[in-house]
Amino acid sequence: MKYRKKSVVIDAIQLNRGNIAKVCEFLGIPDMDKSWRTMNPLKIDIETLEGTVIASELDWIIRGVEGEYYTSKPDIFEQTYKKED
């Protein structure tokens, strides 16, 4: 059987060196919080419903409809989502 995702608008931000402060704001954590695993390469621990996952540079961090977080690799994100106007 095939299924189509329901049309749901999500909030997302791509992790990169140019937006570290915005990522912290998005996640509701202080700048340079202990969640930052390493800065070179850029990695951060994200608390999800399934436990802690590591987001790497260029991964997308997504906030779902219930306020939960999860991550997506760039190629999967581009195949799954399109930017809202």
Residue pairs with C-beta under 8 A, 6 or more apart in sequence:
5 80
8 65
9 84
10 62
10 63
10 64
10 65
10 81
11 26
11 62
11 63
12 60
12 61
12 62
12 63
12 72
12 77
12 81
13 19
13 22
13 23
13 26
13 60
13 61
14 58
14 59
14 60
14 61
14 74
15 23
15 42
15 44
15 55
15 56
15 57
15 58
15 59
15 60
15 61
16 42
16 57
16 58
17 42
17 57
20 31
20 42
21 31
23 44
23 61
24 30
24 31
24 33
26 61
26 63
27 35
27 46
27 61
27 69
29 35
35 44
35 45
35 46
36 43
36 44
36 45
37 43
37 44
37 45
37 54
41 56
41 57
42 56
42 57
43 54
43 55
43 56
43 57
44 54
44 55
45 52
45 53
45 54
45 55
46 52
46 53
46 54
46 55
46 61
46 69
46 70
46 71
47 69
48 68
48 69
48 70
48 71
49 68
49 70
50 70
53 70
53 71
55 61
55 71
58 74
59 71
59 72
59 73
59 74
60 71
60 72
60 73
60 74
60 77
61 69
61 70
61 71
62 69
62 70
62 71
62 72
62 77
63 69
64 70
72 80
